[in-house]
Amino acid sequence: MSTRVGVVGANGRMGRRLIEAAHQGGKTSLGAAFVRSGSPLVGQDAGQVAGLGQIGVPVVDDMAGHCDAFDVLIDFTSIEATLRHLEICRHNGRAIVIGTTGLSEAQKATLAEAAREIPVVFAPNMSIGINVLLQVLGQVATMLGDDYDVEIIEAHHRHKVDAPSGTALRLGESVAGALDRDLSQVAVYGREGITGERPAETIGFSTIRGGDVVGDHTVLFAGIGERVEITHKASSRMTFAKGAVRAAQWVADKPAGLYDMSHVLGLKPV
């Protein structure tokens, strides 16, 4: 049975790719496409908005009135919008896949609370490659140990509003956990001026913003006489869209709970 996917922000860069991925997913179909209230795109065919031609799904701006059109909602919008959409899904018993980044700990707690009633997949990066990297990163950090300084470098397009990226922070958490460190205590977000010698336990973050970079992440382990660099580069938003649609198909028949891409990929037991 095909999973009907609802896409929020249908006219955005990510939204258009999500429409394409859901429509062409094989085990999924596009059930609904949403835009902001009063958008001039209301009533247009979602396929045409995404450059696919007509697919018979009109763009609408009333999510609460169209929850019966989808089984799982995919949301890559803004924090405030995502929390509103989460509440609508919770009220209507719909699963949700969230790729929005920059959430505070309190906002993440709101997701966990909603997950007591509905299935929620939350991941800062839906790329299959990044999530495989996350699985091996801890092993690499453990084997290299404390003799290697750790730096995380990430680059994104000029429109990204949060820094460091949610993915960079997740990579930092993976390394910190493997090395028995508390990321909140050892993270350094950029350096300027006379900073003194680098503390050995530090995990540094460097952020690049510019142009149309989709998303690059490098974890650098710098030792004496050698460096180990693990890099992931995304060249298309379809990478994230396909991962999100895969998550939507996976979570459609799952019980209420808070899941991530490790669950979706079978790397972590449900």
C-alpha positions in Angstrom: 0.0 0.0 0.0 1.4 3.4 -1.0 2.2 5.9 1.8 0.6 9.2 1.1 3.0 12.0 1.9 2.2 15.6 2.7 4.8 18.2 1.9 5.1 21.6 3.7 6.7 24.6 2.0 5.8 23.3 -1.4 7.3 26.3 -3.2 10.6 26.3 -1.4 13.9 24.8 -2.6 13.5 21.7 -0.4 9.8 21.5 -0.9 10.0 21.1 -4.6 12.5 18.3 -4.3 10.3 16.6 -1.7 7.3 16.7 -4.1 9.4 15.1 -6.8 10.8 12.4 -4.4 7.4 11.6 -3.0 5.7 11.4 -6.4 8.5 9.2 -7.9 9.1 7.2 -4.8 7.5 3.9 -5.9 6.1 3.1 -2.4 4.9 6.6 -1.8 2.6 9.1 -3.4 2.1 12.8 -3.0 -1.1 13.3 -1.0 -0.9 17.0 -0.2 1.3 20.0 -0.8 1.1 23.0 1.5 2.1 26.7 1.3 1.6 29.7 3.5 -1.8 31.2 3.9 -2.7 33.5 1.0 0.1 32.3 -1.2 -0.5 33.0 -5.0 0.3 29.3 -5.6 -2.9 28.1 -3.9 -4.9 26.1 -6.4 -2.0 25.4 -8.7 -0.9 21.8 -9.4 1.9 20.8 -7.1 3.6 18.9 -9.9 3.8 22.1 -12.0 5.2 24.0 -9.0 8.0 21.3 -8.8 8.6 21.3 -12.5 7.1 17.9 -13.1 4.0 18.8 -15.0 0.5 18.1 -13.7 0.1 15.3 -11.2 -3.4 16.1 -9.9 -2.5 17.4 -6.4 -3.5 21.0 -5.9 -1.5 23.3 -3.6 -3.5 24.3 -0.5 -2.8 26.6 2.5 -5.2 24.9 5.1 -3.3 22.0 6.6 -5.8 21.4 9.4 -8.5 21.0 6.8 -6.6 18.5 4.7 -5.1 16.1 7.2 -7.1 13.3 5.7 -5.1 13.7 2.4 -1.8 12.4 3.9 -0.5 9.7 6.2 2.9 11.3 7.0 3.9 14.9 6.8 7.4 16.0 5.9 8.5 19.3 7.3 11.8 21.2 6.5 10.5 24.7 7.2 11.2 27.0 10.1 11.2 26.2 13.8 8.0 28.1 14.6 6.2 26.7 11.6 7.4 23.1 12.4 6.1 23.3 15.9 2.7 24.5 14.6 2.6 21.7 12.1 3.6 19.2 14.8 0.6 20.2 16.9 -1.8 19.8 13.9 -0.4 16.3 13.2 -0.7 15.5 16.9 -4.3 16.6 17.0 -5.2 14.6 13.9 -3.1 11.5 14.6 -0.7 11.9 11.7 3.0 10.9 11.7 5.6 13.5 10.9 9.1 13.5 9.6 11.1 16.6 10.7 14.3 17.9 9.1 14.1 21.4 10.5 17.3 22.4 12.3 18.3 24.9 15.1 15.7 23.6 17.7 16.5 24.4 21.3 16.5 21.7 24.0 13.1 22.9 25.1 11.8 22.7 21.6 13.2 19.2 21.2 11.4 18.3 24.4 8.2 19.4 22.7 8.9 16.9 19.9 9.5 14.2 22.5 6.2 15.0 24.2 4.3 14.8 20.9 6.0 11.5 20.2 4.1 9.9 23.1 1.0 10.2 20.9 2.2 10.1 17.3 5.2 8.7 15.4 7.9 11.3 14.9 11.1 11.0 12.9 13.5 13.8 13.7 17.0 14.1 12.2 19.2 17.1 11.4 20.2 15.4 8.2 18.2 12.9 6.2 21.1 11.9 3.9 21.8 8.2 3.9 25.5 8.9 3.7 25.7 11.2 6.6 23.8 8.8 8.8 26.1 5.9 7.9 29.0 8.2 8.7 27.5 8.9 12.1 27.5 5.2 12.8 31.3 4.8 12.1 32.5 8.1 13.5 32.4 7.1 17.1 34.5 4.0 16.3 37.1 6.2 14.5 37.2 8.6 17.5 37.6 5.8 20.0 40.4 4.1 18.0 42.3 7.4 17.6 41.7 8.5 21.1 42.7 11.7 23.0 46.0 12.2 21.1 44.2 13.7 18.1 42.6 17.2 18.1 39.1 17.3 16.7 37.8 20.0 14.4 34.5 20.0 12.5 34.2 22.2 9.4 30.8 22.7 7.7 29.8 24.8 4.6 26.3 25.7 3.4 24.5 28.1 1.1 24.0 31.8 1.9 20.4 31.3 2.8 20.9 28.9 5.8 19.9 30.7 9.0 21.4 28.6 11.8 25.1 27.9 12.6 26.7 25.6 13.2 24.5 23.2 11.2 22.5 20.7 13.0 24.5 18.0 11.2 27.8 19.5 12.5 26.5 19.5 16.0 25.3 15.9 15.7 28.8 14.9 14.4 30.3 16.7 17.4 28.0 14.9 19.8 29.0 11.5 18.2 32.7 12.3 18.7 32.2 13.7 22.2 30.2 10.7 23.3 32.9 8.3 22.0 35.6 10.2 23.9 33.6 10.5 27.1 33.3 14.3 26.8 30.4 16.7 27.3 30.1 18.7 24.1 28.5 21.6 25.8 31.7 22.0 27.9 34.3 21.4 25.2 32.8 22.9 22.1 34.5 26.0 20.6 32.5 27.9 18.0 35.0 29.9 16.0 38.2 31.6 17.2 39.4 35.2 17.1 42.3 37.1 18.6 44.9 35.7 21.0 43.2 32.5 22.1 46.2 30.8 23.8 47.2 27.2 23.2 44.5 24.8 22.2 43.1 22.7 25.1 43.4 19.1 24.2 39.8 18.2 24.9 38.4 21.0 22.7 36.1 20.1 19.8 36.2 23.1 17.4 33.5 24.1 14.9 34.1 26.3 11.8 31.3 27.6 9.7 31.3 28.7 6.0 28.3 30.3 4.4 28.2 31.2 0.7 26.7 30.8 -2.7 24.7 27.7 -3.4 26.6 25.1 -1.4 24.1 22.3 -0.6 26.1 21.0 2.4 29.7 19.9 3.1 30.9 18.4 6.4 34.4 17.4 7.5 35.5 15.9 10.7 39.3 16.4 11.1 41.4 14.4 13.5 44.8 16.1 13.7 47.6 14.2 15.3 51.3 14.8 15.4 52.6 13.9 12.0 49.3 12.9 10.4 45.7 13.9 9.9 42.6 11.8 9.3 39.7 13.6 7.5 36.3 12.2 7.1 34.2 14.2 4.6 30.7 14.1 3.3 29.6 16.4 0.5 26.0 16.8 -0.7 25.6 18.0 -4.3 21.8 17.9 -4.6 18.9 18.5 -2.2 17.4 15.3 -3.7 19.8 13.5 -1.3 17.9 14.8 1.6 14.5 14.5 -0.1 14.9 10.9 -0.9 16.1 10.1 2.7 13.1 12.0 4.1 10.6 10.1 1.8 12.3 6.9 2.8 11.7 7.9 6.5 8.1 8.7 5.7 7.5 5.3 4.1 9.2 3.6 7.1 7.3 5.4 9.8 3.9 5.2 8.3 3.0 1.9 10.2 5.1 2.5 13.3 3.6 3.1 16.8 4.0 6.5 18.6 7.6 7.2 19.4 10.6 9.5 18.7 12.8 8.0 15.9 15.8 9.1 13.9 17.4 8.0 10.7 19.3 5.3 12.5 16.0 3.6 13.2 14.9 4.1 9.6 18.1 2.5 8.2 17.9 -0.4 10.6 21.1 0.7 12.3 19.4 1.0 15.7 16.6 -1.3 17.1 13.2 0.2 17.4 
